[in-house]
Amino acid sequence: MIKFGPQISSTLLSGVTAAAVALGGCASIPPPETQVARSSAAIDQALQAGAREYAPIELQSAEQKLLQARAAMADGENAAARRLAEQAQVEAELAQAKSQSATAQLAVQQVRESIRVLRDEIGDDSIEAIPLPDDGLLDPPAAPQE
């Protein structure tokens, strides 16, 4: 039998203990089923907002990360699965926001065109002074100056 000195035994015991704690910590992370469900719902909402048309890159990234999260969860890599599912949710929310913004911009363009058509039909030059939405009404307010 090999005998180790007290210093080597202590170091070896510390290393084994640290490895056991690390492995035990990984095992205690539950599968991120709720986060995966949230990510999936966020992707569905992005799709309903028109992300396939208006934010395809972000949507594709969200879908890919969700697939990776599900694969990591199946492999028992719960920490990685949670991280990927959270990233998928953020990407899906970005896709939804971009889609909603694009839809709003299209609505503004339609309103502008309707106003232009009405002006043409009326033929009254006096209504030219009425500002269109592109005349600065939709611009964000200027930042306060100090």
OpenMM code with the backbone's topology and positions (N, CA, C; nanometers):
from openmm import Vec3, app, unit

residues = "MET ILE LYS PHE GLY PRO GLN ILE SER SER THR LEU LEU SER GLY VAL THR ALA ALA ALA VAL ALA LEU GLY GLY CYS ALA SER ILE PRO PRO PRO GLU THR GLN VAL ALA ARG SER SER ALA ALA ILE ASP GLN ALA LEU GLN ALA GLY ALA ARG GLU TYR ALA PRO ILE GLU LEU GLN SER ALA GLU GLN LYS LEU LEU GLN ALA ARG ALA ALA MET ALA ASP GLY GLU ASN ALA ALA ALA ARG ARG LEU ALA GLU GLN ALA GLN VAL GLU ALA GLU LEU ALA GLN ALA LYS SER GLN SER ALA THR ALA GLN LEU ALA VAL GLN GLN VAL ARG GLU SER ILE ARG VAL LEU ARG ASP GLU ILE GLY ASP ASP SER ILE GLU ALA ILE PRO LEU PRO ASP ASP GLY LEU LEU ASP PRO PRO ALA ALA PRO GLN GLU".split()
positions = [
    Vec3(0.0832, -0.1174, 0.0000),
    Vec3(0.0000, 0.0000, 0.0000),
    Vec3(0.0883, 0.1246, 0.0000),
    Vec3(0.0461, 0.2241, -0.0764),
    Vec3(0.1231, 0.3485, -0.0852),
    Vec3(0.0763, 0.4422, 0.0242),
    Vec3(0.1725, 0.4997, 0.0930),
    Vec3(0.1379, 0.5939, 0.1981),
    Vec3(0.1743, 0.7338, 0.1511),
    Vec3(0.0819, 0.8264, 0.1747),
    Vec3(0.1043, 0.9660, 0.1399),
    Vec3(0.1293, 1.0440, 0.2681),
    Vec3(0.2048, 1.1500, 0.2521),
    Vec3(0.2285, 1.2373, 0.3668),
    Vec3(0.1020, 1.3160, 0.3986),
    Vec3(0.0949, 1.3787, 0.5158),
    Vec3(-0.0253, 1.4516, 0.5563),
    Vec3(-0.0586, 1.5665, 0.4612),
    Vec3(0.0419, 1.6305, 0.4034),
    Vec3(0.0159, 1.7440, 0.3139),
    Vec3(-0.0453, 1.6961, 0.1827),
    Vec3(0.0039, 1.5878, 0.1264),
    Vec3(-0.0503, 1.5345, 0.0017),
    Vec3(-0.1904, 1.4810, 0.0251),
    Vec3(-0.2125, 1.4130, 0.1348),
    Vec3(-0.3452, 1.3597, 0.1652),
    Vec3(-0.4465, 1.4725, 0.1777),
    Vec3(-0.4079, 1.5799, 0.2424),
    Vec3(-0.4969, 1.6945, 0.2601),
    Vec3(-0.5299, 1.7581, 0.1247),
    Vec3(-0.4291, 1.7719, 0.0387),
    Vec3(-0.4506, 1.8310, -0.0941),
    Vec3(-0.5389, 1.7410, -0.1782),
    Vec3(-0.5141, 1.6116, -0.1739),
    Vec3(-0.5937, 1.5158, -0.2491),
    Vec3(-0.7382, 1.5168, -0.2011),
    Vec3(-0.7570, 1.5199, -0.0694),
    Vec3(-0.8913, 1.5235, -0.0135),
    Vec3(-0.9636, 1.6521, -0.0536),
    Vec3(-0.8939, 1.7643, -0.0546),
    Vec3(-0.9546, 1.8916, -0.0948),
    Vec3(-0.9976, 1.8871, -0.2412),
    Vec3(-0.9137, 1.8304, -0.3250),
    Vec3(-0.9460, 1.8191, -0.4674),
    Vec3(-1.0665, 1.7298, -0.4912),
    Vec3(-1.0713, 1.6170, -0.4240),
    Vec3(-1.1841, 1.5249, -0.4384),
    Vec3(-1.3117, 1.5909, -0.3868),
    Vec3(-1.3028, 1.6611, -0.2771),
    Vec3(-1.4196, 1.7294, -0.2209),
    Vec3(-1.4703, 1.8366, -0.3167),
    Vec3(-1.3786, 1.9146, -0.3728),
    Vec3(-1.4182, 2.0202, -0.4670),
    Vec3(-1.4856, 1.9600, -0.5906),
    Vec3(-1.4318, 1.8502, -0.6400),
    Vec3(-1.4917, 1.7844, -0.7573),
    Vec3(-1.6309, 1.7323, -0.7236),
    Vec3(-1.6481, 1.6766, -0.6062),
    Vec3(-1.7787, 1.6241, -0.5663),
    Vec3(-1.8811, 1.7363, -0.5525),
    Vec3(-1.8385, 1.8489, -0.4958),
    Vec3(-1.9282, 1.9629, -0.4810),
    Vec3(-1.9666, 2.0164, -0.6191),
    Vec3(-1.8702, 2.0265, -0.7077),
    Vec3(-1.8975, 2.0760, -0.8429),
    Vec3(-1.9953, 1.9848, -0.9151),
    Vec3(-1.9735, 1.8565, -0.9067),
    Vec3(-2.0637, 1.7620, -0.9725),
    Vec3(-2.2008, 1.7632, -0.9068),
    Vec3(-2.2038, 1.7741, -0.7772),
    Vec3(-2.3303, 1.7800, -0.7062),
    Vec3(-2.4072, 1.9069, -0.7405),
    Vec3(-2.3362, 2.0175, -0.7590),
    Vec3(-2.3992, 2.1433, -0.7957),
    Vec3(-2.4650, 2.1350, -0.9318),
    Vec3(-2.4026, 2.0681, -1.0243),
    Vec3(-2.4600, 2.0524, -1.1581),
    Vec3(-2.5863, 1.9679, -1.1524),
    Vec3(-2.5830, 1.8673, -1.0703),
    Vec3(-2.6967, 1.7762, -1.0641),
    Vec3(-2.8173, 1.8414, -0.9977),
    Vec3(-2.7947, 1.9457, -0.9170),
    Vec3(-2.9050, 2.0059, -0.8443),
    Vec3(-2.9828, 2.1074, -0.9276),
    Vec3(-2.9349, 2.1431, -1.0450),
    Vec3(-3.0064, 2.2383, -1.1300),
    Vec3(-3.1214, 2.1631, -1.1973),
    Vec3(-3.2443, 2.2071, -1.1712),
    Vec3(-3.3586, 2.1365, -1.2314),
    Vec3(-3.3695, 2.1657, -1.3810),
    Vec3(-3.4333, 2.0779, -1.4551),
    Vec3(-3.4532, 2.1034, -1.5979),
    Vec3(-3.5338, 2.2322, -1.6165),
    Vec3(-3.4927, 2.3169, -1.7083),
    Vec3(-3.5589, 2.4466, -1.7263),
    Vec3(-3.6850, 2.4372, -1.8120),
    Vec3(-3.7752, 2.3506, -1.7732),
    Vec3(-3.8962, 2.3278, -1.8526),
    Vec3(-3.9815, 2.4541, -1.8643),
    Vec3(-3.9921, 2.5295, -1.7554),
    Vec3(-4.0718, 2.6522, -1.7575),
    Vec3(-4.0097, 2.7547, -1.8522),
    Vec3(-3.8771, 2.7683, -1.8464),
    Vec3(-3.8093, 2.8644, -1.9338),
    Vec3(-3.8217, 2.8227, -2.0800),
    Vec3(-3.8136, 2.6959, -2.1068),
    Vec3(-3.8306, 2.6462, -2.2436),
    Vec3(-3.9721, 2.6766, -2.2928),
    Vec3(-4.0698, 2.6596, -2.2064),
    Vec3(-4.2083, 2.6906, -2.2433),
    Vec3(-4.2256, 2.8402, -2.2699),
    Vec3(-4.1623, 2.9243, -2.1870),
    Vec3(-4.1682, 3.0699, -2.2091),
    Vec3(-4.1057, 3.1068, -2.3426),
    Vec3(-3.9938, 3.0450, -2.3733),
    Vec3(-3.9252, 3.0727, -2.4997),
    Vec3(-4.0114, 3.0321, -2.6181),
    Vec3(-4.0729, 2.9170, -2.6063),
    Vec3(-4.1608, 2.8689, -2.7126),
    Vec3(-4.2787, 2.9636, -2.7319),
    Vec3(-4.3365, 3.0111, -2.6222),
    Vec3(-4.4480, 3.1056, -2.6307),
    Vec3(-4.4029, 3.2378, -2.6929),
    Vec3(-4.2830, 3.2825, -2.6586),
    Vec3(-4.2301, 3.4072, -2.7158),
    Vec3(-4.2104, 3.3932, -2.8665),
    Vec3(-4.1658, 3.2761, -2.9102),
    Vec3(-4.1500, 3.2521, -3.0536),
    Vec3(-4.2860, 3.2538, -3.1226),
    Vec3(-4.3854, 3.1913, -3.0599),
    Vec3(-4.5212, 3.1930, -3.1164),
    Vec3(-4.5735, 3.3358, -3.1300),
    Vec3(-4.5495, 3.4184, -3.0286),
    Vec3(-4.5945, 3.5579, -3.0335),
    Vec3(-4.5215, 3.6352, -3.1426),
    Vec3(-4.3933, 3.6076, -3.1605),
    Vec3(-4.3171, 3.6732, -3.2664),
    Vec3(-4.3713, 3.6335, -3.4035),
    Vec3(-4.4054, 3.5070, -3.4178),
    Vec3(-4.4630, 3.4604, -3.5441),
    Vec3(-4.5958, 3.5300, -3.5722),
    Vec3(-4.6787, 3.5436, -3.4689),
    Vec3(-4.8078, 3.6102, -3.4849),
    Vec3(-4.7897, 3.7577, -3.5209),
    Vec3(-4.6797, 3.8176, -3.4782),
    Vec3(-4.6523, 3.9581, -3.5083),
    Vec3(-4.5921, 3.9764, -3.6480),
    Vec3(-4.5623, 3.8653, -3.7157),
    Vec3(-4.5084, 3.8745, -3.8515),
    Vec3(-4.3574, 3.8664, -3.8593),
    Vec3(-4.2952, 3.8039, -3.7604),
    Vec3(-4.1491, 3.7978, -3.7558),
    Vec3(-4.0882, 3.7218, -3.8726),
    Vec3(-4.1602, 3.6264, -3.9275),
    Vec3(-4.1061, 3.5516, -4.0409),
    Vec3(-4.0756, 3.6481, -4.1569),
    Vec3(-4.1579, 3.7524, -4.1689),
    Vec3(-4.1396, 3.8514, -4.2758),
    Vec3(-4.0502, 3.9676, -4.2329),
    Vec3(-4.0703, 4.0184, -4.1112),
    Vec3(-4.0060, 4.1423, -4.0705),
    Vec3(-3.8784, 4.1255, -3.9878),
    Vec3(-3.8577, 4.0105, -3.9279),
    Vec3(-3.7382, 3.9868, -3.8463),
    Vec3(-3.6934, 3.8413, -3.8600),
    Vec3(-3.6677, 3.7968, -3.9820),
    Vec3(-3.6370, 3.6547, -4.0021),
    Vec3(-3.5069, 3.6088, -3.9362),
    Vec3(-3.4083, 3.6956, -3.9284),
    Vec3(-3.2794, 3.6549, -3.8703),
    Vec3(-3.2949, 3.6316, -3.7203),
    Vec3(-3.3620, 3.7246, -3.6531),
    Vec3(-3.3820, 3.7103, -3.5092),
    Vec3(-3.4706, 3.5903, -3.4788),
    Vec3(-3.5739, 3.5710, -3.5590),
    Vec3(-3.6635, 3.4579, -3.5387),
    Vec3(-3.5894, 3.3261, -3.5574),
    Vec3(-3.5109, 3.3166, -3.6617),
    Vec3(-3.4346, 3.1942, -3.6869),
    Vec3(-3.3367, 3.1670, -3.5732),
    Vec3(-3.2732, 3.2724, -3.5229),
    Vec3(-3.1805, 3.2559, -3.4110),
    Vec3(-3.2543, 3.2055, -3.2873),
    Vec3(-3.3717, 3.2604, -3.2603),
    Vec3(-3.4511, 3.2158, -3.1450),
    Vec3(-3.4910, 3.0701, -3.1598),
    Vec3(-3.5366, 3.0324, -3.2780),
    Vec3(-3.5775, 2.8934, -3.3008),
    Vec3(-3.4591, 2.7986, -3.2844),
    Vec3(-3.3427, 2.8376, -3.3357),
    Vec3(-3.2233, 2.7532, -3.3257),
    Vec3(-3.1802, 2.7372, -3.1800),
    Vec3(-3.1816, 2.8468, -3.1049),
    Vec3(-3.1416, 2.8391, -2.9642),
    Vec3(-3.2402, 2.7563, -2.8828),
    Vec3(-3.3666, 2.7628, -2.9176),
    Vec3(-3.4649, 2.6806, -2.8479),
    Vec3(-3.4395, 2.5325, -2.8755),
    Vec3(-3.4087, 2.4982, -3.0003),
    Vec3(-3.3742, 2.3590, -3.0326),
    Vec3(-3.2515, 2.3136, -2.9542),
    Vec3(-3.1509, 2.4008, -2.9465),
    Vec3(-3.0293, 2.3679, -2.8715),
    Vec3(-3.0602, 2.3517, -2.7225),
    Vec3(-3.1486, 2.4363, -2.6710),
    Vec3(-3.1869, 2.4270, -2.5296),
    Vec3(-3.2554, 2.2937, -2.5015),
    Vec3(-3.3446, 2.2543, -2.5909),
    Vec3(-3.4138, 2.1261, -2.5718),
    Vec3(-3.3150, 2.0092, -2.5781),
    Vec3(-3.2189, 2.0175, -2.6689),
    Vec3(-3.1179, 1.9113, -2.6798),
    Vec3(-3.0310, 1.9071, -2.5542),
    Vec3(-2.9917, 2.0234, -2.5043),
    Vec3(-2.9092, 2.0279, -2.3833),
    Vec3(-2.9873, 1.9730, -2.2642),
    Vec3(-3.1151, 2.0051, -2.2570),
    Vec3(-3.1977, 1.9549, -2.1472),
    Vec3(-3.2092, 1.8028, -2.1561),
    Vec3(-3.2246, 1.7506, -2.2759),
    Vec3(-3.2335, 1.6053, -2.2944),
    Vec3(-3.1036, 1.5360, -2.2535),
    Vec3(-2.9911, 1.6075, -2.2702),
    Vec3(-2.8607, 1.5522, -2.2316),
    Vec3(-2.8292, 1.5744, -2.0841),
    Vec3(-2.9212, 1.6368, -2.0123),
    Vec3(-2.8991, 1.6626, -1.8705),
    Vec3(-2.8139, 1.7846, -1.8425),
    Vec3(-2.7854, 1.8631, -1.9425),
    Vec3(-2.7052, 1.9850, -1.9272),
    Vec3(-2.8000, 2.1013, -1.8986),
    Vec3(-2.8545, 2.1017, -1.7783),
    Vec3(-2.9616, 2.1938, -1.7436),
    Vec3(-2.9182, 2.3399, -1.7378),
    Vec3(-2.7962, 2.3655, -1.6928),
    Vec3(-2.7482, 2.5041, -1.6873),
    Vec3(-2.7368, 2.5610, -1.8289),
    Vec3(-2.6791, 2.4840, -1.9185),
    Vec3(-2.6665, 2.5290, -2.0576),
    Vec3(-2.8046, 2.5406, -2.1214),
    Vec3(-2.8931, 2.4495, -2.0897),
    Vec3(-3.0287, 2.4531, -2.1449),
    Vec3(-3.1011, 2.5801, -2.1006),
    Vec3(-3.0871, 2.6158, -1.9728),
    Vec3(-3.1514, 2.7375, -1.9226),
    Vec3(-3.0959, 2.8609, -1.9937),
    Vec3(-2.9649, 2.8683, -2.0057),
    Vec3(-2.9016, 2.9828, -2.0715),
    Vec3(-2.9495, 2.9950, -2.2161),
    Vec3(-2.9522, 2.8846, -2.2878),
    Vec3(-2.9968, 2.8859, -2.4272),
    Vec3(-3.1446, 2.9219, -2.4395),
    Vec3(-3.2256, 2.8711, -2.3482),
    Vec3(-3.3683, 2.9027, -2.3513),
    Vec3(-3.3918, 3.0509, -2.3224),
    Vec3(-3.3150, 3.1072, -2.2297),
    Vec3(-3.3265, 3.2508, -2.2012),
    Vec3(-3.2855, 3.3331, -2.3232),
    Vec3(-3.1782, 3.2922, -2.3886),
    Vec3(-3.1343, 3.3624, -2.5097),
    Vec3(-3.2405, 3.3519, -2.6196),
    Vec3(-3.3014, 3.2360, -2.6313),
    Vec3(-3.4064, 3.2171, -2.7317),
    Vec3(-3.5236, 3.3114, -2.7042),
    Vec3(-3.5596, 3.3254, -2.5771),
    Vec3(-3.6700, 3.4145, -2.5414),
    Vec3(-3.6366, 3.5594, -2.5769),
    Vec3(-3.5157, 3.6021, -2.5461),
    Vec3(-3.4751, 3.7400, -2.5772),
    Vec3(-3.4759, 3.7632, -2.7284),
    Vec3(-3.4238, 3.6682, -2.8036),
    Vec3(-3.4227, 3.6810, -2.9502),
    Vec3(-3.5654, 3.6873, -3.0047),
    Vec3(-3.6539, 3.6060, -2.9495),
    Vec3(-3.7931, 3.6052, -2.9949),
    Vec3(-3.8616, 3.7372, -2.9613),
    Vec3(-3.8343, 3.7907, -2.8435),
    Vec3(-3.8931, 3.9193, -2.8058),
    Vec3(-3.8418, 4.0312, -2.8955),
    Vec3(-3.7148, 4.0246, -2.9324),
    Vec3(-3.6596, 4.1229, -3.0263),
    Vec3(-3.7281, 4.1107, -3.1621),
    Vec3(-3.7460, 3.9896, -3.2085),
    Vec3(-3.8141, 3.9668, -3.3363),
    Vec3(-3.9561, 4.0214, -3.3327),
    Vec3(-4.0238, 4.0001, -3.2213),
    Vec3(-4.1605, 4.0511, -3.2077),
    Vec3(-4.1608, 4.2037, -3.2096),
    Vec3(-4.0693, 4.2661, -3.1376),
    Vec3(-4.0632, 4.4128, -3.1328),
    Vec3(-4.0326, 4.4708, -3.2711),
    Vec3(-3.9389, 4.4099, -3.3419),
    Vec3(-3.9065, 4.4576, -3.4763),
    Vec3(-4.0263, 4.4427, -3.5704),
    Vec3(-4.0980, 4.3348, -3.5559),
    Vec3(-4.2152, 4.3111, -3.6397),
    Vec3(-4.3246, 4.4130, -3.6098),
    Vec3(-4.3471, 4.4376, -3.4835),
    Vec3(-4.4485, 4.5367, -3.4462),
    Vec3(-4.4097, 4.6755, -3.4946),
    Vec3(-4.2819, 4.7078, -3.4879),
    Vec3(-4.2343, 4.8366, -3.5376),
    Vec3(-4.2561, 4.8479, -3.6881),
    Vec3(-4.2237, 4.7423, -3.7608),
    Vec3(-4.2422, 4.7436, -3.9060),
    Vec3(-4.3900, 4.7561, -3.9419),
    Vec3(-4.4747, 4.6874, -3.8677),
    Vec3(-4.6189, 4.6955, -3.8914),
    Vec3(-4.6697, 4.8375, -3.8654),
    Vec3(-4.6205, 4.8997, -3.7592),
    Vec3(-4.6606, 5.0371, -3.7286),
    Vec3(-4.6126, 5.1337, -3.8376),
    Vec3(-4.4928, 5.1125, -3.8871),
    Vec3(-4.4416, 5.1985, -3.9942),
    Vec3(-4.5263, 5.1840, -4.1203),
    Vec3(-4.5689, 5.0631, -4.1498),
    Vec3(-4.6571, 5.0429, -4.2652),
    Vec3(-4.7903, 5.1137, -4.2460),
    Vec3(-4.8424, 5.1099, -4.1248),
    Vec3(-4.9682, 5.1790, -4.0967),
    Vec3(-4.9520, 5.3293, -4.1152),
    Vec3(-4.8401, 5.3841, -4.0717),
    Vec3(-4.8135, 5.5275, -4.0901),
    Vec3(-4.8071, 5.5608, -4.2388),
    Vec3(-4.7419, 5.4778, -4.3158),
    Vec3(-4.7340, 5.5014, -4.4607),
    Vec3(-4.8729, 5.4981, -4.5237),
    Vec3(-4.9565, 5.4070, -4.4781),
    Vec3(-5.0926, 5.3998, -4.5322),
    Vec3(-5.1724, 5.5246, -4.4969),
    Vec3(-5.1559, 5.5739, -4.3755),
    Vec3(-5.2245, 5.6971, -4.3354),
    Vec3(-5.1752, 5.8142, -4.4193),
    Vec3(-5.0457, 5.8229, -4.4404),
    Vec3(-4.9899, 5.9304, -4.5236),
    Vec3(-5.0488, 5.9256, -4.6637),
    Vec3(-5.0558, 5.8064, -4.7189),
    Vec3(-5.1096, 5.7922, -4.8545),
    Vec3(-5.2573, 5.8296, -4.8572),
    Vec3(-5.3333, 5.7913, -4.7558),
    Vec3(-5.4752, 5.8273, -4.7493),
    Vec3(-5.4922, 5.9788, -4.7430),
    Vec3(-5.4099, 6.0443, -4.6628),
    Vec3(-5.4175, 6.1904, -4.6529),
    Vec3(-5.3837, 6.2541, -4.7865),
    Vec3(-5.2822, 6.2016, -4.8530),
    Vec3(-5.2437, 6.2564, -4.9835),
    Vec3(-5.3584, 6.2419, -5.0834),
    Vec3(-5.4222, 6.1255, -5.0851),
    Vec3(-5.5336, 6.1008, -5.1764),
    Vec3(-5.6494, 6.1953, -5.1451),
    Vec3(-5.6794, 6.2120, -5.0171),
    Vec3(-5.7874, 6.3033, -4.9787),
    Vec3(-5.7567, 6.4461, -5.0208),
    Vec3(-5.6341, 6.4890, -5.0036),
    Vec3(-5.5947, 6.6242, -5.0463),
    Vec3(-5.6139, 6.6396, -5.1971),
    Vec3(-5.5730, 6.5386, -5.2697),
    Vec3(-5.5870, 6.5446, -5.4159),
    Vec3(-5.7336, 6.5487, -5.4567),
    Vec3(-5.8166, 6.4696, -5.3890),
    Vec3(-5.9597, 6.4657, -5.4226),
    Vec3(-6.0289, 6.5979, -5.3905),
    Vec3(-5.9924, 6.6570, -5.2785),
    Vec3(-6.0535, 6.7836, -5.2395),
    Vec3(-6.0048, 6.8957, -5.3300),
    Vec3(-5.8785, 6.8903, -5.3644),
    Vec3(-5.8218, 6.9911, -5.4527),
    Vec3(-5.8109, 7.1279, -5.3895),
    Vec3(-5.8149, 7.1356, -5.2602),
    Vec3(-5.8079, 7.2625, -5.1897),
    Vec3(-5.6648, 7.2834, -5.1417),
    Vec3(-5.6023, 7.3904, -5.1909),
    Vec3(-5.4644, 7.4189, -5.1531),
    Vec3(-5.4516, 7.4621, -5.0067),
    Vec3(-5.5608, 7.5058, -4.9470),
    Vec3(-5.5527, 7.5536, -4.8094),
    Vec3(-5.5236, 7.4398, -4.7109),
    Vec3(-5.5571, 7.3182, -4.7477),
    Vec3(-5.5295, 7.2081, -4.6551),
    Vec3(-5.3854, 7.1585, -4.6660),
    Vec3(-5.3083, 7.2155, -4.7557),
    Vec3(-5.1669, 7.1784, -4.7651),
    Vec3(-5.0923, 7.2145, -4.6371),
    Vec3(-5.1457, 7.3095, -4.5619),
    Vec3(-5.0793, 7.3510, -4.4391),
    Vec3(-5.0971, 7.2493, -4.3265),
    Vec3(-5.1890, 7.1554, -4.3418),
    Vec3(-5.2080, 7.0524, -4.2398),
    Vec3(-5.0887, 6.9575, -4.2459),
    Vec3(-5.0180, 6.9427, -4.1347),
    Vec3(-4.8972, 6.8584, -4.1393),
    Vec3(-4.9309, 6.7111, -4.1549),
    Vec3(-4.8508, 6.6443, -4.2338),
    Vec3(-4.8593, 6.4994, -4.2458),
    Vec3(-4.7752, 6.4365, -4.1356),
    Vec3(-4.7987, 6.3111, -4.1046),
    Vec3(-4.7189, 6.2461, -4.0003),
    Vec3(-4.5690, 6.2505, -4.0267),
    Vec3(-4.5273, 6.2609, -4.1528),
    Vec3(-4.3840, 6.2656, -4.1805),
    Vec3(-4.3270, 6.4056, -4.1628),
    Vec3(-4.4110, 6.5004, -4.1227),
    Vec3(-4.3651, 6.6367, -4.1002),
    Vec3(-4.3124, 6.6567, -3.9587),
    Vec3(-4.2711, 6.5512, -3.8940),
    Vec3(-4.2101, 6.5610, -3.7629),
    Vec3(-4.3017, 6.5227, -3.6482),
    Vec3(-4.4274, 6.4937, -3.6755),
    Vec3(-4.5195, 6.4589, -3.5674),
    Vec3(-4.4826, 6.3265, -3.5007),
    Vec3(-4.4191, 6.2385, -3.5744),
    Vec3(-4.3853, 6.1081, -3.5182),
    Vec3(-4.2412, 6.1019, -3.4676),
    Vec3(-4.1683, 6.2130, -3.4777),
    Vec3(-4.0323, 6.2135, -3.4286),
    Vec3(-4.0332, 6.2100, -3.2767),
    Vec3(-3.9367, 6.1419, -3.2171),
    Vec3(-3.9312, 6.1412, -3.0708),
    Vec3(-3.8961, 6.2809, -3.0195),
    Vec3(-3.9393, 6.3141, -2.8994),
    Vec3(-3.9084, 6.4464, -2.8470),
    Vec3(-3.7592, 6.4632, -2.8291),
    Vec3(-3.7118, 6.5850, -2.8461),
    Vec3(-3.5705, 6.6126, -2.8319),
    Vec3(-3.5289, 6.5945, -2.6856),
    Vec3(-3.4072, 6.5522, -2.6673),
    Vec3(-3.3544, 6.5333, -2.5327),
    Vec3(-3.3398, 6.6696, -2.4663),
    Vec3(-3.3731, 6.6773, -2.3381),
    Vec3(-3.3584, 6.8069, -2.2686),
    Vec3(-3.2122, 6.8492, -2.2637),
    Vec3(-3.1921, 6.9775, -2.2874),
    Vec3(-3.0558, 7.0319, -2.2838),
    Vec3(-3.0276, 7.0864, -2.1460),
    Vec3(-2.9062, 7.0637, -2.1009),
    Vec3(-2.8699, 7.1092, -1.9661),
    Vec3(-2.8119, 7.2473, -1.9709),
] * unit.nanometer
topology = app.Topology()
chain = topology.addChain("A")
for resn in residues:
    res = topology.addResidue(resn, chain)
    for name in ("N", "CA", "C"):
        topology.addAtom(name, app.Element.getBySymbol(name[0]), res)
